[in-house]
Amino acid sequence: MEFKKKILCIGAGYVGGPTMAVIALKCPEYRVDVVDISKERIDAWNSSSLPIYEPGLQEIVEDRRGKNLFFTTEVEKNIKNADIIFVSVNTPTKTFGEGAGMASDLQYWESTAHQIVKFAESDKIIVEKSTLPVRTAEAMERILKTHNGNIKFEVVSNPEFLAEGTAIKDLLEPDRVLIGAHKTQEGRKASKEIADIYKHWIPKRKIITTNLWSSELSKLIANAFLAQRISSINSISALCEKTDADISEIAHAIGSDSRIGEKFLQTSVGFGGSCFKKDILNLVYIAKSYGLYEVADYWESVVKMNEYQKSRFVRKIIKEMFNTVAGKKITLFGFSFKADTGDTRESPAIDITKALLNENAKVTIHDPKALKNAKLDLKDFDKDIIYDTDPYKAAEDANAIVITTEWSQFKELDYSIIFDSMKKPAFIFDGRNILDHNKLFDMGFNVYPTGKKQLTHFS
Ligand SMILES: NC(=O)c1ccc[n+]([C@@H]2O[C@H](COP(=O)([O-])OP(=O)(O)OC[C@H]3O[C@@H](n4cnc5c(N)ncnc54)[C@H](O)[C@@H]3O)[C@@H](O)[C@H]2O)c1
């Protein structure tokens, strides 16, 4: 079949894979190739066991794979053939040298730019899908200009706003699509070409076009604002626990104000995921590099509050379990950073587990989708941790259950069976406030919600 347009995506990760699967689904006349340097990842995309879990993803991939959606490691051939190249490689926090622990590590990004220069033989639109520091397109353009042929590259920013766990829904029905381009004739033409892809299924009014720098910066700011909401409500959860005010009642009361809105007001053990922390730290770094120290401090406090919430949660577990967890079995329900994903990057459960092991607790971990990643994250502690796919077995003989992820499965468990199998007194620390605390208390549990009054049988 002759395809109308050839799209290439470099980077077959949490963003590249699902985004390209949805484009292939909605644009059957386009050929979509997804390449990655990791053969293991590409093999998984071509198998029945995809490298990432997202509700609805498997069905779309199985529908389009081999028809107009292809996963491959053939970078050279695909760069040559592509009309549009989405770059969706990882942009982690730098761990070395200048800006270590704050700035974005752009080495993966830069190496794709050099690959494009090396293999391109025709004009192309290069789309920044990765989250990048503002003005990265300028650096990309400088590298692309080193091409010695007569080829034109137009760089466009099209950041991705999907959330893991709801990636397919977010891609099918996004609140908006953002496209940033130069305000030149070529820039506008490239912006329209990218908009034409999305117009296959997204109403025109939801497609926002801006200049390149606004688009690049908007993505960092969107994540900073979302994380700020979580840190704000988490800071108040600490105050609630001191005053017997109830964080859920407060969230409802303030969220009913249409200026504030009800979303992202659930308290938790802290935010995780690959993006929030790295993007805020990157924002902090950028602000500092422009000499805007007050701006940098303001945003850095969002990350500091998140660290506080995680350590506060662990300190509460230790204090309430009579100031020691040494030798006690503590079972974590949940390890992914949020429900409906197997992704554990920056999951608060990692820090919580390490802190509990540091106190000589015996940790067991149960998670419906994230045990494989948990084992990788905690490989240095292999001998000290038990992983169990069965929540009832995981809880047997435990002194405490700790809810670290808001999987809906955890609400459906029979906690009376769990209570009977546990050591007494039985503790439950609900870091996500997903359980029925009064019911658990009536069963005999000592219950410690987050940002709410604790329910204990101790006099
Ligand atoms: N994960 C999310 O929820 C999310 C949401 C929005 C935006 N983002 C941003 O999107 C970008 C990608 O994130 P992700 O979560 O998909 O990362 P990821 O680590 O899951 O995937 C990136 C992939 O790029 C591949 N890669 C790196 N260099 C390459 C190269 N030169 N050639 C080919 N492949 C290469 C890696 O092997 C990896 O498989 C990041 O900038 C991130 O900040 C992520």
The ligand as an SDF file (V2000), in Angstrom:
LIG
                    3D

 44 48  0  0  0  0  0  0  0  0999 V2000
    6.0950    9.3640   30.7660 N   0  0  0  0  0  0  0  0  0  0  0  0
    5.2010   10.3410   30.7190 C   0  0  0  0  0  0  0  0  0  0  0  0
    4.1090   10.2560   31.3060 O   0  0  0  0  0  0  0  0  0  0  0  0
    5.4800   11.5970   29.9200 C   0  0  0  0  0  0  0  0  0  0  0  0
    4.4150   12.4710   29.6540 C   0  0  0  0  0  0  0  0  0  0  0  0
    4.6550   13.6070   28.9020 C   0  0  0  0  0  0  0  0  0  0  0  0
    5.9410   13.8660   28.4440 C   0  0  0  0  0  0  0  0  0  0  0  0
    6.9630   13.0270   28.7280 N   0  0  0  0  0  0  0  0  0  0  0  0
    8.2930   13.3270   28.1880 C   0  0  0  0  0  0  0  0  0  0  0  0
    8.4770   12.5430   27.0120 O   0  0  0  0  0  0  0  0  0  0  0  0
    9.8490   12.1500   26.8860 C   0  0  0  0  0  0  0  0  0  0  0  0
    9.9340   10.6330   26.8160 C   0  0  0  0  0  0  0  0  0  0  0  0
    9.4390   10.1050   28.0310 O   0  0  0  0  0  0  0  0  0  0  0  0
    9.1450    8.5520   28.2080 P   0  0  0  0  0  0  0  0  0  0  0  0
    8.4790    8.3980   29.5240 O   0  0  0  0  0  0  0  0  0  0  0  0
    8.4910    8.0280   26.9750 O   0  0  0  0  0  0  0  0  0  0  0  0
   10.6580    7.9960   28.2820 O   0  0  0  0  0  0  0  0  0  0  0  0
   11.1350    6.5070   28.1230 P   0  0  0  0  0  0  0  0  0  0  0  0
   12.4260    6.4000   28.8320 O   0  0  0  0  0  0  0  0  0  0  0  0
   10.0310    5.5560   28.4640 O   0  0  0  0  0  0  0  0  0  0  0  0
   11.3850    6.3490   26.5410 O   0  0  0  0  0  0  0  0  0  0  0  0
   12.3930    6.9840   25.8530 C   0  0  0  0  0  0  0  0  0  0  0  0
   12.9510    5.9820   24.8410 C   0  0  0  0  0  0  0  0  0  0  0  0
   13.8710    6.6520   23.9920 O   0  0  0  0  0  0  0  0  0  0  0  0
   14.8710    5.7280   23.6230 C   0  0  0  0  0  0  0  0  0  0  0  0
   16.0270    6.4300   23.0850 N   0  0  0  0  0  0  0  0  0  0  0  0
   16.9270    7.2140   23.7300 C   0  0  0  0  0  0  0  0  0  0  0  0
   17.8350    7.6940   22.8670 N   0  0  0  0  0  0  0  0  0  0  0  0
   17.5090    7.2150   21.6380 C   0  0  0  0  0  0  0  0  0  0  0  0
   18.0640    7.3360   20.3310 C   0  0  0  0  0  0  0  0  0  0  0  0
   19.1230    8.0950   20.1160 N   0  0  0  0  0  0  0  0  0  0  0  0
   17.4740    6.6780   19.3210 N   0  0  0  0  0  0  0  0  0  0  0  0
   16.3910    5.9180   19.5290 C   0  0  0  0  0  0  0  0  0  0  0  0
   15.8120    5.7560   20.7330 N   0  0  0  0  0  0  0  0  0  0  0  0
   16.3650    6.3910   21.7770 C   0  0  0  0  0  0  0  0  0  0  0  0
   15.1460    4.9730   24.9110 C   0  0  0  0  0  0  0  0  0  0  0  0
   15.7720    3.7310   24.6590 O   0  0  0  0  0  0  0  0  0  0  0  0
   13.7190    4.8320   25.4690 C   0  0  0  0  0  0  0  0  0  0  0  0
   13.1270    3.5940   25.0820 O   0  0  0  0  0  0  0  0  0  0  0  0
   10.5640   12.7670   28.0810 C   0  0  0  0  0  0  0  0  0  0  0  0
   11.1060   14.0010   27.6840 O   0  0  0  0  0  0  0  0  0  0  0  0
    9.4510   12.9860   29.0910 C   0  0  0  0  0  0  0  0  0  0  0  0
    9.7310   14.0530   29.9620 O   0  0  0  0  0  0  0  0  0  0  0  0
    6.7490   11.8780   29.4430 C   0  0  0  0  0  0  0  0  0  0  0  0
  1  2  1  0
  2  3  2  0
  2  4  1  0
  4  5  1  0
  4 44  2  0
  5  6  2  0
  6  7  1  0
  7  8  2  0
  8  9  1  0
  8 44  1  0
  9 10  1  0
  9 42  1  0
 10 11  1  0
 11 12  1  0
 11 40  1  0
 12 13  1  0
 13 14  1  0
 14 15  2  0
 14 16  1  0
 14 17  1  0
 17 18  1  0
 18 19  2  0
 18 20  1  0
 18 21  1  0
 21 22  1  0
 22 23  1  0
 23 24  1  0
 23 38  1  0
 24 25  1  0
 25 26  1  0
 25 36  1  0
 26 27  1  0
 26 35  1  0
 27 28  2  0
 28 29  1  0
 29 30  1  0
 29 35  2  0
 30 31  1  0
 30 32  2  0
 32 33  1  0
 33 34  2  0
 34 35  1  0
 36 37  1  0
 36 38  1  0
 38 39  1  0
 40 41  1  0
 40 42  1  0
 42 43  1  0
M  CHG  2   8   1  16  -1
M  END
$$$$
